[in-house]
């Protein structure tokens, strides 16, 4: 697939952070761009690159209506019901808060949040939170920057 040069440059900059996610760790760069374009094209991706061109954070989410759609990799049904955080990695808690706020600004609160944090969830099913529980967690993770999100 051919991608816009700006997208390819952004993907190349974010590559060190993306490689921390096991499914992307050894993926060929062209395939990684194809994989990321799904999120880019749906607006379910946020990132932070410093003024010096260094990757500081990236977050990818999937939005869907029914819990049974969780396993459907291609689902995109933004209705405020379910949000799965596919990937969230940041160099700093403040960056995590900025990315969270950007996604809330774009998609609004979600009824149920799902987050698979790898080792922290012992590679089992993702943790599931009500919106109020998740915002409390996000506030703690970001040192309070998400207070008004």
C-alpha positions as MATLAB code, in Angstrom:
seq = 'XXXXXXXXXXXXXXXXXXXXXXXXXXXXXXXXXXXXXXXXXXXXXXXXXXXXXXXXXXXXXXXXXXXXXXXXXXXXXXXXXXXXXXXXXXXXXXXXXXXXXXXXXXXXXXXXXXXXXXXXXXXXXXXXXXXXXXXXXXXXXXXXXXXXX';
ca = [
       0.000    0.000    0.000;
       1.256    3.501   -0.770;
       1.138    5.988    2.102;
       1.546    9.738    2.245;
       5.175   10.748    2.988;
       4.089   12.616    6.150;
       2.456    9.451    7.496;
       5.547    7.367    6.701;
       7.781    9.930    8.427;
       5.517    9.936   11.498;
       5.537    6.108   11.584;
       9.331    6.049   11.293;
       9.627    8.490   14.184;
       7.217    6.468   16.352;
       8.829    3.138   15.425;
      10.873    2.781   18.665;
       7.690    3.109   20.730;
       5.639    0.908   18.412;
       8.266   -1.846   18.621;
       7.548   -2.112   22.353;
       4.188   -3.675   21.450;
       4.820   -7.385   20.926;
       2.775   -7.825   17.700;
       4.792   -4.989   16.109;
       8.201   -5.866   17.522;
       9.567   -7.570   14.406;
       7.009   -6.548   11.783;
       8.525   -5.278    8.513;
       8.254   -1.473    8.368;
       5.944   -1.472    5.310;
       3.581   -3.879    7.084;
       3.762   -1.764   10.221;
       2.688    1.275    8.190;
      -0.202   -0.680    6.679;
      -1.246   -1.858   10.157;
      -1.082    1.663   11.642;
      -2.954    3.235    8.746;
      -6.157    1.565    9.971;
      -5.990    3.728   13.139;
      -4.786    6.815   11.285;
      -7.662    6.683    8.788;
     -10.273    6.376   11.562;
      -8.842    9.019   13.871;
      -8.291    6.487   16.642;
      -4.614    7.263   16.974;
      -2.860    9.960   18.925;
       0.853   10.556   19.346;
       3.371   13.010   20.695;
       6.656   13.902   19.017;
       8.959   16.395   20.749;
      10.189   19.600   19.150;
      13.465   17.740   18.605;
      11.732   15.038   16.527;
      11.824   12.333   19.228;
       8.905    9.971   19.787;
       7.394   10.630   23.205;
       4.095    8.731   23.059;
       1.594    6.841   20.959;
      -1.885    5.528   21.698;
      -4.122    3.398   19.473;
      -7.748    2.578   20.291;
     -10.641    0.624   18.802;
     -14.278    1.661   19.306;
     -17.201   -0.745   19.132;
     -20.820   -1.302   20.191;
     -21.015   -4.909   21.479;
     -18.566   -6.841   23.682;
     -18.652   -9.662   21.127;
     -16.953   -7.284   18.649;
     -13.850   -7.092   20.830;
     -12.070   -9.846   18.889;
     -12.919   -8.297   15.505;
      -9.727   -6.467   14.560;
     -11.469   -4.406   11.866;
     -14.437   -3.153   13.870;
     -14.998    0.592   14.021;
     -18.334    1.590   15.503;
     -17.886    4.818   17.505;
     -21.044    4.974   19.579;
     -19.767    5.653   23.102;
     -20.164    2.059   24.315;
     -16.783    0.261   24.273;
     -13.219    1.469   23.816;
     -10.270   -0.904   23.716;
      -6.821    0.583   24.179;
      -4.721   -1.425   21.760;
      -1.486    0.348   22.619;
      -0.541    3.119   25.016;
       3.115    3.907   25.575;
       4.667    7.192   26.639;
       8.027    8.419   27.835;
       6.396   10.481   30.558;
       3.111   10.345   32.521;
       2.256   13.863   31.365;
       2.441   12.726   27.718;
       0.060    9.862   28.549;
      -2.382   12.419   29.950;
      -2.109   14.651   26.891;
      -2.859   11.700   24.589;
      -5.810   10.623   26.761;
      -7.225   14.157   26.664;
      -6.844   14.326   22.879;
      -8.809   11.102   22.408;
     -11.519   12.204   24.841;
     -11.806   15.511   22.975;
     -12.202   13.599   19.708;
     -14.492   10.721   20.782;
     -16.000   11.760   24.119;
     -16.472    9.566   27.178;
     -16.964    5.850   26.615;
     -19.248    3.678   28.709;
     -16.707    0.867   29.096;
     -12.936    1.000   28.730;
     -10.807   -2.085   28.089;
      -7.041   -2.097   28.457;
      -4.608   -4.969   28.048;
      -1.401   -3.937   29.771;
       0.648   -7.045   28.945;
       2.645   -8.116   31.966;
       0.473   -6.022   34.296;
      -2.578   -8.023   33.249;
      -0.492  -11.205   33.205;
      -1.180  -11.666   29.465;
      -4.747  -12.631   30.318;
      -7.952  -10.853   29.349;
      -7.860   -7.060   29.347;
      -8.912   -5.109   32.385;
     -12.387   -3.644   32.062;
     -13.333   -0.309   33.639;
     -16.428    1.867   33.802;
     -15.725    5.380   32.520;
     -15.517    6.871   36.025;
     -13.078    4.151   37.133;
     -10.913    4.651   34.075;
     -10.757    8.434   34.414;
      -9.597    7.952   38.007;
      -6.833    5.613   36.763;
      -5.900    8.033   33.957;
      -5.698   10.890   36.450;
      -3.301    8.869   38.611;
      -1.177    7.758   35.648;
      -0.850   11.303   34.318;
      -0.222   13.104   37.614;
      -3.594   14.813   37.392;
      -3.330   16.307   33.892;
      -6.580   14.575   32.877;
      -8.523   16.247   35.703;
     -10.953   17.988   33.344;
     -11.142   15.349   30.584;
];
